[in-house]
Amino acid sequence: MFICVCNAITERQVQEAVAAGAGSLSDLEAQLGVGGCCGCCRDTAVDYLPGGRYAGCVTETQVEGTFENDAANDPALAPMQAVALSRA
């Protein structure tokens, strides 16, 4: 799931940053760019910080550097296909 659409930051990236020690929204913004554009993602990103609604999700088991459960939008699983847009 994307947390920050403006910067294409996924839930997994936020989880990894928090697991690596990010403890505030400022830390996430400095490391990932979360909340730096429109700001719509700030409330969701804060939920992954210690004490937040999804703080327990950060401690998900990792196997050989990857999460046990792959994210549905993980680019490593299926490469995104380019979409050509044309004007009528």
N, C-alpha and C positions, 0 to 999 in steps of 0.2 A: 504494500500500500504506500502511496506517496503521501508524505507529510507536508512537504513544501513543493507545490507544483511549479512555482516560479523558478526554482533552482534545481528541480528534479531530485529532491532529497527523499530517500525512502525511509520507511519505518526501521528497516534493518540498519541503515547508516546512523540514525538517531540512537538506536539501541547500542550499537558498537561504541559510539562516542560517549554515552553515559557509562557504559561498562569500563571504558578507558579513563574515566574520571571527570567527565563534564558534569558539573553540579548546578549549573544555572543556565538560564536562557542566553545570557551573554557568552558563556562558554560554547554553547551550540552555535550561536551566530558567528563567533570567531572561527570555529573549526569547520563548520559546514555551510554557513550562509543562511541558516534558517531564520526567517523573520526579517530578512534584510530588504525585501522588496515591498510587497503589498501588506504583509503582516498577518494575513489570514491564518497562517499556520502556527502562530505563536501559542495559542491556547492548547492546541493538540500537542505540540512539542513539549510544553511544560508538563503535560500529563505523564511523560516518560522519565522525568527527572525524579530524584529521590523524594518520596512523599507524595508523588503524583498518582493518578488513577492507574496508570499502566507501569508503575515502577517495578513491580514484580516480574514483568515480561522481560526485563533487561537481563535477568539471571538465567535465561533459557540456556539449556545445555548446548555446548559446542563440541563438534567432533572434527578433529583435524583442521581447525581454523574456520569451519563453516557451521552454520546453525543446523540443528537437528532437523528442523522443519523448514523447507525452502519457502520463501515468499512467493506469492503468485506472480508478482511482477519482477522477479529476479532476472536481470538481463543475461545472466550466465546460463539460464535454463533454455531460453528461446530468444534468439536475436530479434530485435524489433525490425520490422520491415518499413522501409521508407514509403511514404504515401505522396504521390504526385498530386498537386492541386492545380487546377486550371480555372481561369476566369471564362465565364460564358460571354 
